[in-house]
Amino acid sequence: MRPDAVQRVLDAELAAARERRGGEQPRVLDVGGGSGVWAVPLAAAGCAVTVVEPSPNALATLSTRAREAGVTINAVQGDTDSLGVAAGEADLVLAHGLLEVVDDAPAALASLAAAVAPGGAVSVLVANRFAAILHRAIAGRIVDARRLLDDDAGQLAGTRDPLQRRFDVAGLEKLVLEAGLSVEILQGHGVVSDLVPGVVLDANPGAADALAELELAAATRSPLRDVAARLHVLARRTA
Ligand SMILES: C[S@@+](CC[C@H](N)C(=O)[O-])C[C@H]1O[C@@H](n2cnc3c(N)ncnc32)[C@H](O)[C@@H]1O
C-alpha cells in the first residue's frame, strides 16, 4: 500500500535520524500510543519503540499485537504528567490523537518536547475542528455542526464528545511554537479521502490510486489542507 502523507513524513524523519545516529536504530517514543496502531509498524520497521500509555486495556492489546507481529516494544504505564522516560533521548516523539484528549494540551506538548533529543522531532496529529463541522453538516447533523462552530475549543460540550478540543491551523501552530519547537511541516491528513464514498472507488478501476495521489498533492495546499480531517505537524527541537 502506498504511504499516506503522515507516513511519508515519518519515513523521511526516521531515515534522517538513522543517518544522524550512524546507522543505529532510531528511538521512537509514542505517547498515548494506545493499542499500537503506529508503534507496532514502527517497531517492525526497525525502530526502538517505547509506548507511554495510561490505559491497562490498551497496553494489553498492544502487547498482543506486538507479540503477533514478532516485535518488542517497551511499554510504560504512564501519562503526559509523568512520562517515566529519560529526557532528551527520543529521536522522534509521537503525539497522535493525544492533544485532543489530555486535560492541558500546552503542558502535555511541553512534556513531550522535553523528551526529544536535540535535532529530533515531535509528530503531532490532531482532529481538525473545521473538518468536524463539515462532516457533521454533510451527515445532516446541522445543530451539532453549528454548536461545534460556536464552541471556542471545537468541542461538542454537554454531549458525549470523547474529545476535549479540536484544532485549526493557527491554533496548532501557536501551540507548537509556545512549546519551544519550530513548525517544519504542517499538512492535512484525510483531505479528500474521507469524503469519497467507498462505492465510488469500487465502481471505478484506478480510482483508489488516483485518490491516493490527489490526497498527497492536496495535503500541503491551503485551503484544502486547512479543512482536512486531521492536521499533522512535524515540529523540530532545534536547540
Ligand atoms: C485517540 S487514542 C490514540 C491512540 C494512538 N496514538 C493512535 O493514534 O491510534 C488516545 C490515547 O491517549 C491516551 N491518553 C489519554 N490521556 C493521556 C495522557 N494524559 N497521557 C498519555 N496518554 C493519554 C488514551 O488512553 C488513548 O490510548
The ligand as an SDF file (V2000), in Angstrom:
LIG
                    3D

 27 29  0  0  0  0  0  0  0  0999 V2000
   -7.3510    8.5120   20.3830 C   0  0  0  0  0  0  0  0  0  0  0  0
   -6.2570    7.4670   21.2340 S   0  0  0  0  0  0  0  0  0  0  0  0
   -4.8810    7.5000   20.1360 C   0  0  0  0  0  0  0  0  0  0  0  0
   -4.0970    6.2170   20.1280 C   0  0  0  0  0  0  0  0  0  0  0  0
   -2.9370    6.1730   19.1410 C   0  0  0  0  0  0  0  0  0  0  0  0
   -1.9760    7.2240   19.4050 N   0  0  0  0  0  0  0  0  0  0  0  0
   -3.4120    6.2470   17.7130 C   0  0  0  0  0  0  0  0  0  0  0  0
   -3.1430    7.2450   17.0360 O   0  0  0  0  0  0  0  0  0  0  0  0
   -4.0550    5.2910   17.2730 O   0  0  0  0  0  0  0  0  0  0  0  0
   -5.7010    8.4710   22.5960 C   0  0  0  0  0  0  0  0  0  0  0  0
   -4.8430    7.7160   23.5830 C   0  0  0  0  0  0  0  0  0  0  0  0
   -4.3040    8.6330   24.5260 O   0  0  0  0  0  0  0  0  0  0  0  0
   -4.3250    8.0330   25.8080 C   0  0  0  0  0  0  0  0  0  0  0  0
   -4.2850    9.1100   26.8050 N   0  0  0  0  0  0  0  0  0  0  0  0
   -5.3050    9.8060   27.3620 C   0  0  0  0  0  0  0  0  0  0  0  0
   -4.8360   10.7290   28.2350 N   0  0  0  0  0  0  0  0  0  0  0  0
   -3.4900   10.6200   28.2270 C   0  0  0  0  0  0  0  0  0  0  0  0
   -2.4310   11.3030   28.9110 C   0  0  0  0  0  0  0  0  0  0  0  0
   -2.6710   12.3030   29.7780 N   0  0  0  0  0  0  0  0  0  0  0  0
   -1.1560   10.9260   28.6660 N   0  0  0  0  0  0  0  0  0  0  0  0
   -0.8950    9.9370   27.7780 C   0  0  0  0  0  0  0  0  0  0  0  0
   -1.8500    9.2620   27.0980 N   0  0  0  0  0  0  0  0  0  0  0  0
   -3.1320    9.5990   27.3170 C   0  0  0  0  0  0  0  0  0  0  0  0
   -5.6160    7.2190   25.8050 C   0  0  0  0  0  0  0  0  0  0  0  0
   -5.6110    6.1940   26.7830 O   0  0  0  0  0  0  0  0  0  0  0  0
   -5.6290    6.6770   24.3810 C   0  0  0  0  0  0  0  0  0  0  0  0
   -4.9830    5.4490   24.2780 O   0  0  0  0  0  0  0  0  0  0  0  0
  1  2  1  0
  2  3  1  0
  2 10  1  0
  3  4  1  0
  4  5  1  0
  5  6  1  0
  5  7  1  0
  7  8  2  0
  7  9  1  0
 10 11  1  0
 11 12  1  0
 11 26  1  0
 12 13  1  0
 13 14  1  0
 13 24  1  0
 14 15  1  0
 14 23  1  0
 15 16  2  0
 16 17  1  0
 17 18  1  0
 17 23  2  0
 18 19  1  0
 18 20  2  0
 20 21  1  0
 21 22  2  0
 22 23  1  0
 24 25  1  0
 24 26  1  0
 26 27  1  0
M  CHG  2   2   1   9  -1
M  END
$$$$
